[in-house]
Amino acid sequence: IASFIGAPGPETIVFNRGTTESVNLVAHAWGRRFLKEGDEILISELEHHSNIVPWQLAARDTGALLKYIPVTDEGRVELEAVEGAITDRTKLVAITGQSNVLGVMPAIADIARLAHDAGARFLVDGAQLVPHAPVDVQAIGCDFLTISGHKMLGPTASGGLYATTEVMEEMDVFLGGGEMIEEVLKEEATYKPPPYKFEAGTPNIAQEVGLGAAVDYLQGIGMEAVHEHEIELTAYALERLGELGGVRVFGPTDATERGGAISFWVEGSHPHDVATILDEEGVCVRAGHHCAQVLMRRLGVPATARASFNVYTTRDDVDRLVEGLEKVRAVFG
């Protein structure tokens, strides 16, 4: 896993259940130690709830202020907006590497530089980025990167957190218990060095072994090839969806600016109805707010339908989606 994301060694990888647990780990073990009243946590309007709620709680408990970087109408995180939001009080910037709703891929290496220039730490929510594009944490320059195994063809409840050795050593423990200790006295305990001090209790052994198999599989394909395949499919899908009247597609129109996730709204139809009819046609999409209600409000919709692509998706699948949407339009007029 370390080699898969360009990390310098396995000691920088903490095993846990994925992005939700990873962000909570950072919010507790780093946030509650270093954040204080008046400090600022900076996230974007793109974020999944997993990269919002832990920071809301950390802000509540420390007196820090949670601020949002606004996104454009197409969902882009412009560097000018990041620069305008960062202040000398900013202590953490936490941004998705790829939106689970729009597929938008912010310029995380540039954002890392801006965060560090301000003396802040930088976290990347890698749940969608790591499975769909080549990742090199050292080239990005992030302090934290989350990994979700079930997003990358691995088992559920697998994944972990990348963090630099420097930042792991200064963090508090997250969960206390077996395996993470060196010695326990009646009044206090001493802890193993990272990453073990963050791995209390019996880990999800089978799940992490399964994640290792998924990494081997993806490396065998090559992440450059995975990314190129998704760009090609996304471009084709944007072209085909553009042929349909009454279908609003969200996000950038340039496929090179996004990953393989396309959210859309069919005029006169609720996304749940769209998903039901598509399901009857053998096409699986997700409908709802996608754990991104802040972004839904920014887009001005209660929900969207979302088609997601991966290594197994083909142009024929995109054609089936378009045919299904034609039936949706016929049903709802």
C-alpha positions as CSV (number, residue, x, y, z in Angstrom):
1,I,0.0,0.0,0.0
2,A,2.9,2.4,0.8
3,S,4.4,1.8,-2.7
4,F,1.0,2.2,-4.3
5,I,0.6,5.8,-3.1
6,G,4.3,6.7,-3.3
7,A,4.9,6.7,0.4
8,P,8.5,6.4,1.7
9,G,7.7,3.3,3.8
10,P,5.2,1.1,5.5
11,E,5.7,3.0,8.8
12,T,3.7,5.8,7.3
13,I,0.5,3.7,6.8
14,V,-2.1,3.2,9.6
15,F,-4.6,0.5,9.0
16,N,-8.2,1.2,9.8
17,R,-11.7,1.0,8.2
18,G,-11.2,3.7,5.7
19,T,-11.7,7.4,5.1
20,T,-14.3,8.1,7.8
21,E,-12.2,6.6,10.5
22,S,-9.0,8.2,9.1
23,V,-10.4,11.7,9.1
24,N,-11.8,11.2,12.6
25,L,-8.4,9.9,13.7
26,V,-6.7,13.1,12.5
27,A,-9.5,15.3,13.9
28,H,-9.0,13.7,17.4
29,A,-5.3,12.9,17.5
30,W,-4.0,16.0,15.7
31,G,-6.9,18.4,15.9
32,R,-7.7,18.3,19.5
33,R,-4.0,18.5,20.4
34,F,-3.1,21.4,18.2
35,L,-6.2,23.4,17.4
36,K,-7.2,26.2,19.8
37,E,-9.8,29.0,19.9
38,G,-9.5,31.3,17.0
39,D,-7.7,28.8,14.7
40,E,-9.2,28.0,11.3
41,I,-9.9,24.7,9.6
42,L,-10.4,25.2,5.9
43,I,-12.4,22.8,3.7
44,S,-14.3,23.1,0.4
45,E,-18.0,23.0,-0.6
46,L,-17.1,19.8,-2.5
47,E,-16.6,17.7,0.5
48,H,-18.2,14.4,1.5
49,H,-19.7,14.4,5.0
50,S,-16.7,12.3,6.1
51,N,-14.6,15.4,5.6
52,I,-17.1,17.8,7.1
53,V,-18.6,16.4,10.2
54,P,-15.3,15.4,12.0
55,W,-14.2,19.0,11.6
56,Q,-17.4,20.4,12.8
57,L,-17.0,18.4,16.0
58,A,-13.3,19.4,16.3
59,A,-14.2,23.0,15.9
60,R,-16.9,22.7,18.5
61,D,-14.5,21.1,21.0
62,T,-11.5,23.4,20.4
63,G,-13.1,26.7,19.6
64,A,-11.6,26.7,16.1
65,L,-13.5,28.1,13.2
66,L,-14.6,25.9,10.3
67,K,-14.5,27.8,7.0
68,Y,-15.5,26.7,3.4
69,I,-13.7,27.4,0.2
70,P,-16.4,28.3,-2.4
71,V,-16.6,26.4,-5.6
72,T,-17.5,27.6,-9.1
73,D,-20.8,26.8,-10.8
74,E,-19.0,23.8,-12.3
75,G,-17.7,22.7,-9.0
76,R,-14.1,23.7,-9.5
77,V,-11.9,24.7,-6.5
78,E,-10.0,27.6,-7.9
79,L,-6.6,28.4,-6.5
80,E,-7.5,32.1,-6.2
81,A,-10.4,31.0,-3.9
82,V,-8.0,28.9,-1.8
83,E,-5.5,31.8,-1.5
84,G,-8.4,34.2,-0.5
85,A,-9.6,31.8,2.2
86,I,-6.3,31.0,3.8
87,T,-5.2,33.4,6.6
88,D,-2.5,33.4,9.2
89,R,-5.0,31.7,11.5
90,T,-5.4,28.7,9.1
91,K,-4.0,25.5,10.8
92,L,-5.4,22.8,8.6
93,V,-6.6,22.6,5.0
94,A,-8.6,19.4,4.2
95,I,-9.7,18.9,0.5
96,T,-11.0,16.0,-1.5
97,G,-8.6,14.7,-4.2
98,Q,-11.6,13.8,-6.4
99,S,-15.2,14.7,-5.8
100,N,-17.5,11.7,-5.3
101,V,-20.4,13.7,-6.9
102,L,-18.8,15.6,-9.8
103,G,-15.5,13.8,-10.3
104,V,-13.7,17.2,-10.1
105,M,-10.0,16.8,-9.2
106,P,-8.7,19.9,-7.4
107,A,-5.1,20.9,-7.9
108,I,-4.0,19.3,-4.6
109,A,-0.3,19.7,-5.1
110,D,-0.7,23.5,-5.5
111,I,-3.1,23.6,-2.6
112,A,-0.6,21.7,-0.4
113,R,2.0,24.4,-1.3
114,L,-0.4,27.2,-0.3
115,A,-1.3,25.5,2.9
116,H,2.3,24.9,3.9
117,D,3.3,28.5,3.0
118,A,0.8,29.6,5.6
119,G,2.2,27.1,8.1
120,A,-0.9,24.8,8.0
121,R,-1.1,21.1,7.7
122,F,-2.8,19.6,4.5
123,L,-5.1,16.6,4.4
124,V,-6.3,14.9,1.2
125,D,-9.5,12.9,1.2
126,G,-8.3,10.2,-1.1
127,A,-11.4,7.9,-1.1
128,Q,-12.1,8.6,-4.7
129,L,-8.6,9.7,-5.9
130,V,-6.6,6.7,-4.9
131,P,-8.7,4.1,-6.8
132,H,-8.9,6.1,-10.0
133,A,-5.6,7.9,-10.7
134,P,-1.9,7.6,-10.0
135,V,-1.0,9.0,-6.6
136,D,2.4,10.0,-5.2
137,V,2.0,11.5,-1.7
138,Q,5.6,12.8,-1.7
139,A,5.0,14.7,-5.0
140,I,1.7,16.1,-3.7
141,G,3.3,17.1,-0.5
142,C,0.4,16.3,1.7
143,D,0.6,15.6,5.5
144,F,-2.3,13.2,5.4
145,L,-4.0,11.0,2.8
146,T,-7.0,8.8,3.5
147,I,-7.5,5.4,1.7
148,S,-10.8,3.6,1.4
149,G,-10.4,-0.1,0.4
150,H,-14.0,-0.7,-0.8
151,K,-13.6,2.2,-3.3
152,M,-10.6,0.4,-4.9
153,L,-12.1,-3.0,-5.5
154,G,-11.1,-4.2,-2.0
155,P,-13.3,-5.4,0.9
156,T,-15.5,-3.2,3.0
157,A,-14.0,-1.9,6.3
158,S,-10.5,-1.9,4.8
159,G,-8.2,1.0,4.2
160,G,-6.1,3.4,6.2
161,L,-4.4,6.7,6.7
162,Y,-1.1,7.9,5.3
163,A,0.7,10.5,7.4
164,T,4.3,11.8,7.4
165,T,6.5,10.4,10.1
166,E,7.0,13.9,11.5
167,V,3.3,14.6,12.0
168,M,2.6,11.0,13.4
169,E,5.2,11.4,16.1
170,E,3.6,14.7,17.3
171,M,0.0,13.4,17.4
172,D,-1.8,12.0,20.4
173,V,-3.2,8.5,20.3
174,F,-6.7,8.0,19.0
175,L,-8.0,4.8,20.5
176,G,-6.5,3.2,23.6
177,G,-6.2,-0.6,24.3
178,G,-4.3,-3.6,23.3
179,E,-1.4,-3.7,20.8
180,M,-0.8,0.0,20.8
181,I,1.0,0.1,24.2
182,E,4.6,-0.5,25.4
183,E,3.8,-0.5,29.1
184,V,0.8,0.1,31.2
185,L,1.0,1.2,34.8
186,K,-1.9,2.0,37.1
187,E,-1.7,5.7,36.4
188,E,-0.4,5.9,32.9
189,A,0.8,4.1,29.8
190,T,3.5,4.4,27.2
191,Y,2.8,3.8,23.6
192,K,4.5,2.0,20.6
193,P,5.9,4.2,17.9
194,P,3.8,5.1,14.8
195,P,2.0,3.6,13.1
196,Y,1.3,1.1,15.9
197,K,0.2,3.6,18.4
198,F,-2.9,4.3,16.2
199,E,-3.8,0.6,15.7
200,A,-5.5,-0.3,19.0
201,G,-7.0,-3.8,19.3
202,T,-7.2,-6.6,16.7
203,P,-7.1,-5.1,13.2
204,N,-9.3,-6.1,10.3
205,I,-6.7,-8.7,9.2
206,A,-8.8,-10.4,6.5
207,Q,-10.0,-7.1,5.0
208,E,-6.5,-5.7,4.8
209,V,-5.1,-8.8,3.2
210,G,-8.0,-8.4,0.7
211,L,-7.0,-4.8,0.1
212,G,-3.5,-6.0,-0.7
213,A,-4.9,-8.2,-3.4
214,A,-6.9,-5.3,-4.8
215,V,-3.7,-3.2,-4.9
216,D,-1.9,-6.0,-6.7
217,Y,-4.7,-6.2,-9.2
218,L,-4.8,-2.4,-9.9
219,Q,-1.0,-2.3,-10.1
220,G,-1.1,-5.1,-12.7
221,I,-3.4,-2.9,-14.8
222,G,-1.4,0.2,-14.1
223,M,-3.0,3.3,-12.6
224,E,-2.1,5.5,-15.6
225,A,-4.2,3.0,-17.8
226,V,-7.0,3.1,-15.2
227,H,-7.1,6.9,-15.3
228,E,-6.9,7.1,-19.1
229,H,-9.7,4.6,-19.5
230,E,-12.0,6.7,-17.2
231,I,-11.1,9.9,-19.0
232,E,-12.1,8.3,-22.3
233,L,-15.3,6.9,-20.9
234,T,-16.2,10.2,-19.2
235,A,-15.6,12.1,-22.4
236,Y,-17.8,9.7,-24.3
237,A,-20.6,9.9,-21.6
238,L,-20.5,13.7,-21.6
239,E,-20.9,13.7,-25.4
240,R,-23.8,11.2,-25.3
241,L,-25.6,12.9,-22.4
242,G,-25.3,16.2,-24.3
243,E,-27.4,14.7,-27.0
244,L,-30.4,14.4,-24.7
245,G,-32.7,17.3,-24.1
246,G,-33.8,18.0,-20.6
247,V,-30.8,16.5,-18.9
248,R,-28.6,18.8,-16.9
249,V,-25.1,17.4,-16.3
250,F,-23.1,18.9,-13.4
251,G,-19.4,19.5,-13.3
252,P,-16.7,20.5,-15.9
253,T,-17.4,19.7,-19.5
254,D,-13.7,18.8,-20.1
255,A,-13.2,15.1,-19.2
256,T,-9.5,15.7,-18.4
257,E,-10.5,17.8,-15.4
258,R,-12.6,15.1,-13.8
259,G,-12.7,11.4,-12.8
260,G,-15.2,8.8,-13.8
261,A,-18.3,10.1,-11.9
262,I,-21.1,12.0,-13.6
263,S,-24.0,13.5,-11.7
264,F,-27.1,14.7,-13.6
265,W,-30.7,15.9,-13.2
266,V,-33.5,14.9,-15.6
267,E,-36.0,17.6,-16.0
268,G,-39.4,16.7,-14.5
269,S,-38.1,13.6,-12.7
270,H,-36.8,13.1,-9.2
271,P,-33.4,11.3,-9.1
272,H,-34.9,8.4,-7.2
273,D,-37.5,7.9,-9.9
274,V,-34.7,8.1,-12.5
275,A,-32.8,5.4,-10.7
276,T,-35.8,3.1,-10.4
277,I,-36.5,3.2,-14.1
278,L,-32.8,2.8,-15.0
279,D,-32.7,-0.2,-12.6
280,E,-35.5,-1.8,-14.5
281,E,-33.4,-1.4,-17.6
282,G,-30.4,-3.1,-16.0
283,V,-28.5,0.1,-15.4
284,C,-27.2,0.8,-11.9
285,V,-26.8,4.4,-10.7
286,R,-26.9,6.0,-7.3
287,A,-29.5,8.7,-6.5
288,G,-29.6,11.0,-3.5
289,H,-27.4,13.6,-2.0
290,H,-24.3,11.3,-2.0
291,C,-23.3,12.4,1.5
292,A,-22.6,15.8,0.1
293,Q,-25.5,18.0,1.1
294,V,-23.4,21.2,1.3
295,L,-22.5,20.7,-2.4
296,M,-26.2,19.9,-3.3
297,R,-27.3,23.2,-1.8
298,R,-24.5,24.9,-3.8
299,L,-25.8,23.3,-7.0
300,G,-29.3,24.2,-6.1
301,V,-30.8,20.7,-6.2
302,P,-32.0,18.4,-3.5
303,A,-30.2,15.4,-5.0
304,T,-28.8,14.0,-8.3
305,A,-28.5,10.7,-10.1
306,R,-24.9,9.6,-10.5
307,A,-23.2,7.2,-12.9
308,S,-19.8,5.9,-11.9
309,F,-17.2,4.3,-14.1
310,N,-14.4,1.9,-13.3
311,V,-12.0,-0.5,-15.0
312,Y,-14.9,-2.8,-15.9
313,T,-17.1,-0.1,-17.5
314,T,-17.5,0.0,-21.3
315,R,-18.9,2.3,-24.0
316,D,-21.8,-0.2,-24.3
317,D,-22.6,0.6,-20.6
318,V,-22.7,4.3,-21.4
319,D,-25.0,3.6,-24.4
320,R,-27.3,1.6,-22.1
321,L,-27.4,4.5,-19.7
322,V,-28.5,6.9,-22.5
323,E,-31.1,4.5,-23.7
324,G,-32.4,4.2,-20.2
325,L,-32.6,7.9,-19.8
326,E,-34.6,8.1,-23.1
327,K,-37.1,5.8,-21.4
328,V,-37.1,8.1,-18.3
329,R,-38.0,11.1,-20.5
330,A,-40.7,9.1,-22.2
331,V,-42.3,8.1,-18.9
332,F,-42.2,11.6,-17.4
333,G,-42.8,13.5,-20.6
